[in-house]
Amino acid sequence: MYRLVCRILNCHSHKSGIPENKNLDSFFSSFVVLRRTDYRNDRYTLHVSCYILLIVALILSIFSFNITYAQDLSLIEFTKHNLSTSGPGPIKSTNEDRICIFCHTPHSAISYPLWNHTLSEESYILPESEGDPSNPWYYMKSSPKQPDGDSILCLSCHDGTVAIASIVNLGGAKSTISMQGTAAGGVMPPGDSNFGFDLSGYHPVSIEVNDQLIFDKNLQCIDNEVNFRICYPQSPIKLLPTDNLYGAGPHTGIGVQCSSCHDAHDNTSAPFLRVSYGGTVWELDTEPLCTKCHVLCSSGCP
């Protein structure tokens, strides 16, 4: 990295190793007391200026990371996903003040992203495109498979089968984490946040989005089978890795997951939505969240 910094700053002559920008070098020499400055006779002068710039660059990188980390921490701190003793929600620990540990660990993680919570072994009931057109999933082109990727991380708490305090690497001196507000066994209590094992009434997850799916949905528009086409999503909706592929390819390896529409760290738009919904009644053709991916057949993809 030192060499890269020096090359960018043109600290060295290609022929002699002598600094070509003496003004820049002189500027940094004011910060260093012990410095050799014989440019004519000493080809191997230690160019402290480059070292200083390297150190400054590293400090700025660390500072930038800490700002990002602090922003994420400040967003989650005041949400129900803060399960520590400082959490504002009804479900929280009575003896653990670390916020991130319930989901993440820097060591011995079991999955990306540094995942620390025990995963569920549940097998889920999924939407099925069978029967007749009265089935709301009748025209669904993809055949949902068991959740993977980010979605199984969310379900490790939200299917109600794994204790919320069941983490892999506790660290420190504690042997257990005590919780309040949970159901028997320390799991998610019944309610909107406990999805159970029946996901047939929820938007399908872990489904790949690729050109073939978009083409097939457009054919359904042409045949007047559906009112909406599918488009690659607009920001801030995200497509995320999945192993559940659609069609013969080419494959993108990314698709819809829980965190495509939800940001677990930010509840600015409840419930943890990346895009706020328009009101109390969901209207697919005008809903700001839905229309990031679903567009009327009469309109083209953005």
C-alpha positions in Angstrom: 0.0 0.0 0.0 2.9 2.3 0.7 4.2 1.9 -2.8 0.7 2.5 -4.2 0.4 5.8 -2.2 3.8 6.9 -3.3 3.0 6.1 -7.0 -0.2 8.1 -6.8 1.5 11.0 -5.2 4.5 10.7 -7.5 6.9 10.6 -4.5 9.7 8.8 -6.3 11.6 9.4 -9.5 11.4 6.4 -11.9 15.1 6.7 -12.5 16.8 7.8 -9.3 14.4 7.2 -6.5 14.6 11.0 -5.7 11.3 12.8 -4.8 10.0 14.7 -7.8 7.6 16.9 -5.9 9.9 18.7 -3.4 7.2 21.2 -2.4 4.9 18.3 -1.2 7.8 16.5 0.4 8.9 19.7 2.2 5.4 20.3 3.5 5.4 16.9 5.2 8.9 17.4 6.4 7.6 20.0 8.8 5.8 17.3 10.6 8.9 15.2 11.1 12.0 16.2 13.1 14.3 13.3 12.3 14.5 13.4 8.6 17.3 13.1 6.1 17.0 15.7 3.3 20.0 15.2 1.1 18.2 14.7 -2.2 21.2 14.7 -4.4 23.4 12.1 -2.8 21.1 9.7 -1.0 18.9 7.7 -3.3 17.3 5.9 -0.4 16.0 8.8 1.5 13.1 7.7 3.7 10.1 9.6 2.3 8.2 10.1 5.5 5.6 12.1 3.7 4.3 9.0 2.1 4.2 7.1 5.4 2.3 10.0 6.9 -0.3 10.0 4.1 -0.6 6.2 4.4 -1.3 6.5 8.2 -3.8 9.3 7.6 -5.6 7.3 4.9 -5.8 4.3 7.3 -7.1 6.5 10.1 -9.7 8.0 7.8 -10.8 4.5 6.6 -11.3 3.4 10.2 -13.1 6.6 11.0 -15.4 6.1 8.1 -16.2 2.6 9.1 -16.9 3.7 12.7 -19.3 6.4 11.4 -21.2 3.8 9.3 -21.3 1.4 12.3 -22.5 4.1 14.6 -25.2 5.1 12.1 -26.5 1.5 11.9 -26.3 1.2 15.7 -28.2 4.4 16.3 -30.9 3.3 13.9 -31.5 -0.1 15.5 -31.0 1.1 19.1 -34.5 2.6 19.3 -36.3 -0.3 17.6 -37.8 -3.6 18.7 -34.8 -5.3 17.2 -32.7 -4.0 20.0 -33.1 -7.0 22.3 -30.6 -5.8 24.9 -31.5 -4.4 28.3 -31.8 -0.9 26.6 -34.3 -2.1 24.1 -37.6 -0.1 23.9 -39.8 -3.2 22.9 -41.6 -5.7 25.2 -39.1 -8.5 24.2 -35.7 -7.8 25.6 -32.9 -9.2 27.8 -32.7 -8.7 31.5 -29.0 -9.2 31.7 -27.4 -8.5 28.3 -26.5 -5.0 27.3 -24.8 -5.8 24.0 -27.1 -4.9 21.0 -25.5 -6.7 18.1 -24.8 -10.1 19.8 -28.4 -11.4 19.3 -27.7 -11.6 15.5 -24.0 -11.1 14.9 -20.6 -12.2 16.2 -17.1 -11.4 14.9 -15.9 -14.9 15.7 -17.3 -18.4 15.1 -20.2 -17.2 13.0 -22.4 -19.9 11.4 -23.4 -17.9 8.3 -23.1 -14.6 6.4 -23.2 -11.9 7.7 -21.3 -13.0 10.8 -24.5 -14.7 11.9 -24.8 -15.6 15.6 -28.4 -16.8 16.0 -29.3 -20.5 15.9 -31.1 -21.3 12.6 -34.5 -22.9 12.4 -34.9 -26.4 11.1 -38.6 -25.9 10.2 -40.1 -27.0 6.9 -42.5 -24.3 5.7 -45.8 -24.4 3.8 -45.3 -22.3 0.7 -47.6 -20.5 -1.8 -48.8 -22.9 -4.5 -49.9 -22.0 -8.0 -52.4 -24.8 -8.3 -56.2 -25.2 -8.5 -58.2 -22.6 -10.3 -57.9 -18.8 -10.9 -59.6 -18.2 -7.5 -56.3 -19.1 -5.9 -54.4 -15.8 -5.5 -51.1 -17.6 -6.5 -52.6 -19.3 -9.6 -50.6 -17.2 -12.1 -47.4 -17.3 -10.1 -44.7 -18.4 -12.6 -42.0 -19.5 -10.1 -42.4 -22.5 -7.9 -41.4 -21.5 -4.4 -38.8 -23.6 -2.7 -37.8 -23.6 1.0 -36.4 -20.3 2.1 -32.7 -19.7 2.0 -30.2 -16.8 2.2 -31.3 -13.8 4.3 -34.8 -15.1 4.7 -33.8 -18.1 6.9 -31.9 -15.6 9.1 -35.1 -13.7 9.7 -37.1 -16.8 10.2 -34.7 -18.1 12.9 -36.6 -15.7 15.2 -39.9 -15.1 13.4 -41.1 -18.6 12.8 -41.4 -19.1 16.6 -39.5 -22.3 16.9 -36.1 -21.1 18.1 -35.5 -19.3 21.4 -34.7 -15.6 20.7 -31.7 -15.8 23.1 -30.4 -19.0 21.4 -27.1 -17.7 20.0 -24.0 -19.6 19.0 -21.1 -17.5 20.4 -22.0 -15.7 23.7 -18.5 -14.6 24.5 -17.6 -12.9 27.8 -18.4 -14.4 31.2 -22.1 -15.0 30.7 -23.4 -18.6 30.2 -26.9 -17.7 29.3 -29.0 -14.7 28.3 -32.2 -14.1 30.2 -35.2 -12.6 28.4 -38.5 -11.1 29.2 -41.6 -10.9 27.0 -41.1 -14.2 25.2 -43.4 -17.2 25.1 -42.7 -20.6 26.7 -39.3 -21.8 25.7 -38.1 -18.3 25.1 -39.6 -18.1 21.6 -41.4 -15.3 19.8 -44.9 -14.9 21.4 -48.0 -15.3 19.2 -48.8 -12.2 17.1 -48.0 -10.4 13.9 -44.2 -11.0 14.4 -44.6 -14.8 14.7 -45.2 -16.1 11.2 -45.2 -19.8 12.2 -44.5 -22.4 9.6 -47.3 -21.5 7.2 -45.9 -18.9 4.7 -48.6 -19.5 2.1 -50.2 -16.1 2.8 -47.0 -14.1 2.5 -45.2 -12.8 -0.5 -42.9 -15.6 -1.8 -39.3 -15.3 -0.8 -36.1 -17.0 -2.0 -37.1 -16.8 -5.6 -34.6 -15.8 -8.3 -35.4 -12.8 -10.5 -33.9 -13.0 -14.0 -34.6 -12.1 -17.6 -36.6 -15.3 -18.2 -39.0 -14.6 -15.3 -39.5 -11.0 -16.5 -40.1 -12.3 -20.1 -42.6 -15.0 -18.9 -44.6 -12.5 -16.8 -44.7 -10.2 -19.8 -46.3 -13.0 -21.9 -48.9 -13.3 -19.2 -49.6 -9.6 -19.7 -50.0 -10.1 -23.4 -52.4 -13.0 -22.8 -54.4 -10.8 -20.4 -53.8 -13.3 -17.6 -52.4 -10.7 -15.2 -52.5 -7.0 -14.7 -48.9 -6.5 -13.6 -45.6 -7.3 -15.1 -42.4 -7.8 -13.0 -39.4 -5.5 -13.4 -36.0 -5.5 -11.9 -36.5 -3.5 -8.7 -35.7 0.2 -8.2 -33.7 1.4 -5.3 -33.8 1.0 -2.3 -35.4 -2.4 -2.9 -32.6 -5.1 -3.3 -32.3 -8.4 -4.9 -30.2 -10.7 -2.7 -28.4 -14.1 -3.2 -30.5 -17.2 -3.5 -29.8 -20.8 -4.6 -33.4 -21.3 -5.8 -33.1 -20.7 -9.5 -35.8 -19.9 -12.1 -36.0 -21.4 -15.6 -33.1 -22.6 -17.7 -31.0 -19.5 -17.4 -29.0 -17.5 -17.7 -29.2 -17.2 -13.9 -28.6 -14.1 -11.8 -28.3 -16.0 -8.5 -30.2 -13.1 -6.8 -33.8 -12.7 -6.0 -36.5 -11.7 -3.5 -35.7 -12.3 0.2 -37.2 -10.8 3.4 -34.5 -8.1 3.4 -35.3 -7.1 -0.2 -38.2 -5.1 1.3 -37.2 -4.9 4.9 -34.2 -3.4 6.6 -33.8 -5.0 10.0 -31.7 -2.1 11.3 -34.1 0.7 10.4 -37.7 1.1 11.4 -38.2 4.6 10.1 -40.9 3.2 7.9 -42.6 0.5 10.1 -42.5 -2.4 9.9 -38.8 -2.1 9.0 -39.8 -1.3 5.4 -37.2 0.1 2.9 -40.1 2.1 1.3 -43.0 3.5 3.3 -46.4 2.3 2.2 -49.0 4.8 1.0 -51.7 4.5 3.7 -53.8 2.1 5.7 -55.1 0.2 2.7 -52.7 -1.6 0.4 -53.3 -0.8 -3.2 -51.0 -2.7 -5.5 -51.2 -0.3 -8.5 -50.2 2.7 -6.4 -48.4 1.3 -3.4 -44.8 2.9 -3.4 -43.3 -0.3 -2.1 -45.0 -2.8 -4.4 -44.5 -0.7 -7.5 -40.8 -0.9 -7.1 -41.1 -4.4 -8.7 -44.7 -4.8 -9.9 -45.7 -2.5 -12.8 -49.0 -2.3 -14.6 -49.0 -4.3 -17.9 -49.9 -1.1 -19.7 -46.6 0.5 -18.5 -43.1 -0.5 -19.4 -40.4 -1.3 -16.9 -38.5 1.8 -15.8 
